[in-house]
Amino acid sequence: MIKTTMSFFSKLSVYLFLFTSYFLPHDIHSQTFTMEQVGKFSFPSELTSSPTGEKIAWAMNEQGKRNVFFAEGPSFEPEKLTDFNEDDGQEISSLQFTPDGKWLVFVRGGDHGGGNSSSTVNAQNLPRLPKVEIWKINLANGKVEAITEGDDPFVGFPNKLGFLKGGQIWTVDLESSSKPSQLFEVKGNVNSAQYSPDGTKVAFVSNRGSHSLTGIYQDEETPIQWISPSFHRDVLPQWSPDGKKLAFIRLQGGKGTAFPLLEPRHVPWEIWLAAVETGEAKKLWKAPETLRGSYAYPFFSFTADGNLVFQSYEDGWQHLYSLEVASGKSTILTPGDYMVEQIKINPDKSKLIFSANAGSEPEDIDRRHIGTLDIASKKLTWETAGEGIEAYPVWIGTEGKMAYFSATAKRSHLIAVNDGTDTQLLQESVIPADFPQDSMVIPQQVKFTAPDGTTVYGQLFEKEGGPSNKPGIIFAHGGPQRQMLLGWSYMDYYSNTYALNQYLAELGFVVLSVNYRLGIGYGYEFHRPANGYYQGAVEYQDIKAGGEFLANLPQVDGEKIGIYGGSYGGYLTALALARDSELFKVGVDIHGVHDLDGRYDLPETYEVAPDYERAKKTAWDSSPMADLQTWTSPVLFIHSDDDRNVSVSQTADLIRRFEELAKPYESILIPGDTHHWMKWSNMILVDQATADFLTKHLIN
């Protein structure tokens, strides 16, 4: 019999809570916290600092209520600036100070973790759609007000605001009450823009389809200046500190030869430098013509001395490099077997700050710590160490102070301020009294080997005590370019799954979170393996090896192994259930990808890749759809129908095939929400349903 839940009602969460509380076996009654309690984790985002003074601001999500907070030195006492006190699914993004430090601007609404990010989110299913709006906060008087509908704001000296709307640039003066106006009209879609240091010009990128151009707008009377126009794609223009030069990255344009689809190829890129006065440009640097040297949307900026700094994978790890303008010579700044991310440069462009999976302990490859770099001396300093997770750092003021996300294995993320000697943790009071910090387990780093010899890392969650043979759960993260850590994740989606893993451990499961290939943190070859995803799903062997590793642990019942995951993790969950139902006895597939047959469109021209037919067959063979006949394990499908990352049709189509094959399944469709559970109560519903389904099949 097929049981299908086509939507949910508020009563369902009450039912799930009562079921968990009263109808589980006696040995599970020892649990000390609920899913709702551990789901109350604090999660900051959008941490930013002012170019002037010692001011920081951030957004805090408290059970779906998202608000902007502000703190100023020397005390850094947090102050709540907004009053959005409803779990309404409206995110806060693009938070930033104006150059004079007198205003904050931010975007409220949309889902900026997915495609079509500027489209409104109606997770409450209101009769009238919410808006995606740009807001401003006057820091002098605390006044908060919406300015206009729009997205992608950027600020200019002293208090100018530009933003994108309809593929064009609009502007407004924050000091006045005038309405926004379109700055100019241009062919194509503008997809990025920034003011010059003095606020008199705007550099932007216009996407023209086969190519993209970097332009400079000055005023209504001056023609737009196109910088070294070519048939290529120019991206990421950066102003020099004096506003006299513009650096940008040049990629290939147009369509190339129909090379073999299953053959990895180098993606070339170059760094160019232009004189703003003349528009003349020259190529400074070309990336090594290797797979490691391929383009990967790097950090890119001028430095105080007029040179450049950029990020590249060319030595096998994501590192920072300096580029001398006079000679075109590049030098690695952060050597070692670790990756650098979340990079920020201070206002005078003399110092860098970043997060990295580096440290003195082997476990640090699965953590994040803060590093700083003095650009002139090239001195690298590790500012944090230990068993915590520190991420998304920013500089504060001019005296070397910094702020960053800070978490442990048990405490979720808060903002920390470090003055070079002492560290101050902000907003500890927002952690709810019933948040089960002391009852959580500390995940342990484990390693195992895939059939082809690849070493795979994971984190093992296990509560002490309980039966000698416990059921096991594999967690497959999404992305896939993610890394799960030995503590609370610095991403909200994965703080959610970390909370669920803690809850599953509390229920008596042994949980193994697998950092499979295609994920970050372990070097280029791990991140970009051959034959991954629709080109062969080589990463699935890491998931299966993890399941076998878990099943062979002495405290685990090898006949009771389940799996769950969302997004790419949903894809891997479906692959596991379809290919290896004997190992994976049950699964929860959350907004997964199931049919890869359409990854290669039917060509419209005579010329096709020589391996086109083989590539299409490989894509189909890499899909869960290809192995439905051997899928015997019970499954719960969950998907929201405003998903901008994975179309809900991926689950609808799979369910249709299940029905055609008379295979049993359970499902939950959540109307109005997106891939990221913008409404907190939806997140708790999904997590509780996942835990209950796994419990029903592996414990009850």
N, C-alpha and C positions, 0 to 999 in steps of 0.2 A: 504494500500500500504506500502510495506517495503522499507524504505530508508536506504541504507547501504553505508558508506564511507569506502572504503577499504584501503585508505592511505591518506596522506595529502600533500599539496604543500604549498610553502611559501605564495602564494596568499591568502590562507585560513585565515591566521592570519590578513591580511589586511581587508578581508571581514568582519571578526568578529568584528574588531575594528570599521569599518564603520557602521555596523549594530547597535552596542552598542551606537555609537555616535549620529546616525541620526534617527533611526527607533523605539526607545522606547517611551512609552507614556510620556506626558508632565511632569507628576509629578516625573518621574525618571530623568529628565534633570537637577535636582538640584544636581546630583552627582558631586563631586569635584575632583575625581581621577579615573584613569583607572586601569584595572587589571595589565597591563604591568607596571604601575608606582609602585603599591604596591608590585609587584613581584620583584622589584629591591632591596629587603632587603639584607643587608649585612649578610654573614654567615661565621664565623670562624670555624675552625676544627683543630684537631691534635695538640692542645696546648701542648707544652713540654718545659722543662727547663733543663739547663745544670747541670751536676754533679759538675762542677767547675765554679766559678764566678757567676755574676748576668746576665745570658743570658736566653732569651726565644725565641721560634720560634713557628710559627703557619702557617696554610694555610688559605687563604681567598678566598671565592667564590664571585666574582663580575659578576653577570649575565652570569654565565657559564665559566668565565675566572678565573681559579684557579691558585694561585701562593703562593710561600713560602715567609713569612716575618720574620724578625729578629729584636730584640731589646735588648739593653744592658744597664744596670744601670751605672751611676745613672739617666740618662735622659730618657732612654727607648724610644728613638726616633725610630719609625718603619722604617725599611729599606727593600725594595723589593729586593729579591735575585734572583728570576726567571723571565722569560719573556714569559710566556704562555698566549698569548693575543687573544685567539680565543675560542668561545663557541663550544668546540670540544668533550665534554662528557668524558674527561679523568680526573678522580679523583686523588687526592693526599692523600696518606695514609701512616701509619707507620713512620711518621716523628719523628726522634730522634737524640740526640747528641751522639757523642762518649764519653767514660769516661773521655778523656782529654779535652773535650769541644772544640776541634779544627775543628771538622767536623760535618756536618748534613747529614743524609741519609734519603731517602724517596722512596716510590713506586709511580710511575705514571702509571695509567691505571687500568683496572679491575673494579669490583663493589663489594667492601668489606662489603656491607650490605646484601648480598644475598648468595645463594649457588653458587658453582663453581666460587668463588670470584676471582680466579686468571686467569679466562678466559678473553680474550680481549673484550672490548666494542667498537662497531663500530656504534655509534649513528649517525655519519655523512654519513653512508653507502658508505664509500670509497671503491674503487676497491681493495685496499690492506689493510689488517687488521692492525690496530694499535697494538703496543706491550705493554705488561705489563713489565715494566723495573724498576730496582733499580738505583737511581741517588745518586750522592754525591755532596756536596757543601763544598769547602775549604773556611773556614771563614777568613783565613788570606788574601787571594787574591780575594775572591768572585767568583772563577771559579766554574761553574756548568756543570756537565757532566753525561751522562748515563754510568753506569758501565756494566750492563748485563741484560738479561731477567731473571726474577726470582721474588720471593715474600717472605713475612714473614721474613724480615731482623732482625738480632739481633747483637748488638755490644759488643765488648770485649776490655779490657784494653790493650794498650792505645787507639789504633785506628783500631782494628780488626773488620772485618765485616763477619758475617755468614748469610746465607739465605737458604731457602728451594726451591728445584726444583726437580720435578719428585719424590717426596716422600723421597728425600735424602738431606743431608746437604752439601752445597758448601761454600767456603770461599774465601776471597780476602783481600789483604793488601791495605788499603786506601791510604797509602803513596806512593805506587809503581804503575807502569803502567802495571804490570803483569796481565794476564788473570785469571779469577776465576777458581778454580779447586774443584773437589769433595773431601770432607774431608776424607770420608771412605764409605764403602759399608755395608749395613745391611739389613737383612730380614725385610719385612713389610714396612710400611710407617711411616716416621718420621713426626709428626704433631706439635711438639714444641721443642725448644732448647734454651739454654742460656749458656753463658760463666761463668766460675767461677770468683770470684772477681779479681784474679790476671791475668785472661785471658789465663791460661795454660791448662784448661780443658773445656770440653763441656758436660753438662748434657742434656739429650734428652729423649723423649718418643717415643718408637717404637710400633705402633699399629699392632698387629699380628692377628687381626680378633676376635677370641674368648677372647683374653686377650691383655693387653699392658704392656710393660716393661719399667722401667726407667734404662737408661744406662749412663755410663760416658766414654767419649773418652779422652785419654791423648795424645798419639802420634802414629806414624806409627808402632812402634815396640811393643807397649804395647797392649795386648788384651783388648777388650771392657769389662768394668766391669759392670755386671748386678747387680742392687741393690735389694736384697731380692726378686729374681724372684718368681712369683707365678702364679696361674691360675686366677688372678684378673685383674682389669684394674687400673693401676697406672697413675695418672695425676698430673699436676702442680708441678713438682719438683722445690724446692727453695734452693739456696745456703745459708749457714750461712755467716755472715759477714767475718769470718776468713777462709772460704772455707773448713773447716774440717768436716762439717756436711751437710746433704742433707735431707730436709723434703719433704714429698709428701703426696698426698691424695690417698687412696685406695678405689676403688669401686668394686662391684661384677662383675665377668666375666661369660662367658658361657651363656647358656640358662637355665632358671628355669622352675618350674612347670607351667602348663597352668592354672594359677589362673583365677578367674572371671575377665573379661575384664572391666566391669562397676563398679568394686569395687576399690575405691582409696586405694593405697598401699604405705607404707613407702619405700623410696629409701635410703638404708643404705650407710654410708660412714665413713671412719676412717682417722685419721692423724697419719702418721708414721714418725719416725726419724732414719736416718742411719748415721753411722760413715763412712766417705769417704775412709779412709785408709783400713779398713777391709771389708767394704760392709755390715757389720752386721746391722740389723734394728730391731726396736721394735715399737709396737703400743703404741702411747701416749694417744690417745683419741678416743672415739667412739661417734657418734652423738646419741642423744636421739631417741629411736625407736618410734617416733610419726610422723604423717604426717607433722607437722611443722618442725620436725628435718630432713626432707629429704634433699638430696643433691641438690644444685642449683648453681653450678659453682661459688664458692665464691671468694672474695678477700682473699689472703693467702700470708703471708710473715714472715720472721724472723724479730726480733727487735734487737736493739743495745745490749740488755742484754742477748742475746742468747735464748730468749723465742720466742714465735710465736704469731701472731695475725691473726684472721680469721673472716669471715663473716658468719652468720647463721640466719635462720628464726625461730629458736627454741622457742622464746618467743612470736611469732606471728607477729613480725616485723623484717625487714632486719637490723640487728645490727652487730656491731663489738664486738669481744670477744678476750681477751688475754688468752693464754694457757701457763701455767708454765711447762717447760720441766721437772724439777725435780720431781714434784708431779702429773702432768697430770691434774691439776685443771684448769678449765676455769672460767673466770669472764667477765660478760658483761661490756662493756666500754661506751656504748651509750644508756642507758635505756630511755624508753619513747614511746609514741604512734606516731612514725614517722619512716620513712625508710631512710637508709644511702646508698649512691651509689657514683660512680665515685671517688673511694678512691685512694690516692697516699701517699707513705711514702717518707720522705726526704732522701737524700743520706746517712746520718749516721744512719738512721733507728731509730731515737729517737722521731719523731713526725709524726702524721697522719693528712691529710687534706681531706675533703670530702664535698659532697653536700647532703642536706637533706631537706625534706618537713616539717621543724620544725620552730617554731617561736611563738611569743606572741599573734598573732592574729588568729582567727578561719580560716581566708582565707589562712593562710600559709600552710595548708595541700595541697593546690593547687598551691604552689610556690616552689622555691628552694632557700636555703640560704647556706652559707659556714660555716662549723664547723671545728675546729682543736682540736687535742688531744695530750697532752704531755704524752708519754707512761710511763715514770718512775713514775710520780705523778698521772697519770690517770685523770689529769685536763682537762675538756671539756670546750671549749670556742666557742661561736657563734660570728663569725667575721663579718657577714652581717645581716641585718634585713630590714624590710620595705616592700614596694610594688613591688620591683624588682624581677628579676629572675637571680640567680647567679649559675653557674654550671662549671663542669670540671676544678676544681682548681689544681694548681701545686705550689710547694714551689719554691722560688727563693733564691739562695745563702744560707748563714748560719745565717742571722740576722732576720729571721722571715718574710721576704717579701713574697708576694704571688701574683699570677696572676690567672684570671678566666674569663669565659664568663660572660657578663653582659648585661641584657636587661630590658626593662620595658614593660608595656602594649602597648606602642606606638613605642618605639625605638627598632629596632632589635639588635641582639647580636653584641657586639664588645668585644675586650680584655680589661680588667681592671687590673691595677697593684696597689696593696695596700702595703704600707711600714709600716703598723702598726698604722699609724695615718691618712694619707691622701690617697685618691684613685684617680688614674690618668686613664682617659679613652683614649685608643689609637685608632687611625685611624678614628676619627669622620669625617675626610675629605672624606672618601670613600662613605659616604652616599650621593646618588645622590641628586641634587638640587630639582628634581621633586618628590622625595620620599615623600609620603603624611603623614608624621609623625604627624603633628598637626591636621589632619582631621580624625584620627582613633578614634574608640570608645574604651572605657575601659570595657572589659568584666566583668560581675558581677557573683559572685558565687551564684548558686542556689542548692537546695536540693529537692528531691522528693522521694517517696516511691514506690518500686516495689510491685507487688501483693503478694509476699511471705514475705513482711515486710522489705526487705533490703533497707537501705538508699543509694541513688545514688546521686553522685555529678555531676554538670555540670557547664559550663560557658555560659552565655547569652550575645550575641552580639546584640545591638540595637542602631540605630541612632535616636537621638531626632527628634521630629517633624514627618511630613509625615501623611498619612491617619490614621484614628482611628482604622481600621481593616487591619493589615498588614499580608502578607503571612509569613508562618514560615518554617524554614528548620532545620532538624535534621542532625548533622554531627556525623558520627560514625568513630572513629579513627581505625587504623590498629594495627598490632602487634600480638596478642592483649595485650601483656605485655607492655603497654604504659600508660602514664597519660598526658592528656592535661592540660594546666596551665592557670593562670590568667595573661598571658603575652606571649611574643614570646617564642616558644619552643627552647630547646637546641639541637634538632635534625633537620637536614635540611629538611627532608620529612614533618615534622609537622610545621616548620616555613612556608613552602609552604601552607599547609592547613590553618594555622592561617591567612596568607595573604588573602587567598580566603574567609575565614569567614569574614574578615574585608571588603572585596569588596562586598560580598553579603549583609552585613549590610548597606553599602553605597548605594546599589541599592534599599533598602527599605525593605529587609527581616529582620525578627527577627530570629536569628540563635542560636540554642542550641547545643553545643558540649557536648556529653554525655560520661562520664567516667564510662562505664559499667563494670560489673564483668568480671574477667580474666585480668583486668588492674592492674597496680601497684599503690602504694601510700596509700592504705587503709587497709593494713594488710593481713595476710596469707589467711584467709577464703574468703576474697573478691577476692584475686589474684588466688586462687586455689579452686574454689567452686566445689562441686560435681555436676555431670550432665552438665558440660560445653561442648561447641563445639559439636563434633560428638557424644558425650555421652548424648545429650539431649538439647543442646543449651539453657541452663537456662538463659544465659546472654541476650537472645533476649527480655525477659520480661522487662529488663531495658531500652532497646531501645523503645519498645512500650509504656512503662510508660512515657518516656521522650516525645514521640510524643503526648500523651494525656495531659501531663503537659503543653506543649507548646500550644496545641490547646485550652486549657482552660484559658490561659492568657487573660485578658480583651482587650489588644491591638492587639490580634492575631485573624485572621479569621480562625476558626477551620475547615473550608471546603477547606482551601488552605495550606495544610501541605505537604512539600516535604522532601526528604532525599537523602543524598549522602555520599559516603565513599569509601576508597581505601583499597585493600588487605583484611584484616579481616573485615574492614569497608565495603568493597564491598560485602562480604558474608552477613553481617548483613543488608545491603541495599537490596540485593536480597531477603532475608528472609522477610523483612518488606513488600516489594512489592508483594511477593507471598502470604503471609499469611493475610496481612491487607491492601489491596488496598483501602478499604473504608476510612481508616485513612490517609495513605500515598498516595497522589494523583499522585505523579510523583517521579522519582528517577534517579540518575546517579550512575551507578555501575562501579567502576574503578578497574580493575584487581582483581575481586573478586573470591572467591572459591564458586563453585556451586554444586558440586557433591561429597558427602562424602562417597559414596557407597564403594569406594576402600580403605578406611582407614584400613580395616582388610583384609589382603591377604587370599586367599583360602589356608587352611592348607595343607601341603604336607604329614603330618603324621597322624597316627590314633588318637593321643592325641590332643584334642582340649579343649578350655576353656568351662566350663559347660554352660556359657551364651553366647556362640559364636553366635548362630542364633539370639538371642535377641539383642546382641550388633550390629550385622549387620543391623537389622531392625531399631534400634535406630539411627544409623548413617544415614541411608537413610531418616528416618523421620526428621532428623535434617538438611537435605539439602534443599535448595531452589527448586531443581529439583522435590521434592515430592509434591509441592503445585502449580505447574504451571497452573493447571486448574482454580485456583482462582486469578491468576495474571492478573489484568486488567489495571493497571496503566501504562502510558507511561514510557519508559526507554531509556536511552542512555548508551550503553556499550562502555567502552574504555579499550584498552589493548595494550601493546607493545609486539612485538614478540620475544624479547630476554630476557624475564622476567625469572629471576633465583629464584624468591620467590614463585610465583604462575604461573604455566604453562599456556601459552596462550590457551592451549586446553580446560581449564576450561570455558573460554568465547566462544570459537569456538563451543564446544559441546552444550552449552546452546542456542546459536544462532541457531544451527541446529534444536533443539527442538522447538524453537519459530517458525521457518519456517515450520516445520511439522504440527504445530498447527495453522498456519496462523495468528500468533500474530504479531502486528506491533512492530517495534523497530527502533532505530537509533544506529549507531555504528561508532567508529573511531579506526582503527588499525594503530599503529605507528611502522613501520619497524625499526629494528636495535637498538632501545633503550631498557632499562631495566626497572625493577620495580621502580627505583628511579629517573626517568627522568634526566638522566645524562646530557642531553643537555637542557640548560635553555629555549631555544625557544620552545622545546616540552612541558616543564612544563607550560609555559604561554598559549600555545595552549590548553592544557587539562583544565586548570583553566577557560579560557575564554569560551570554549565550555560548560563546566559544568554550569557556570553562565548563559549563553545564553539559555541553554535548560530549566533550572529551571524558568528563567524569562518568556520564551515563554509560559509555561504551567500554571504559577501561577500569573503572573502580566499582561501580554499582553491580 
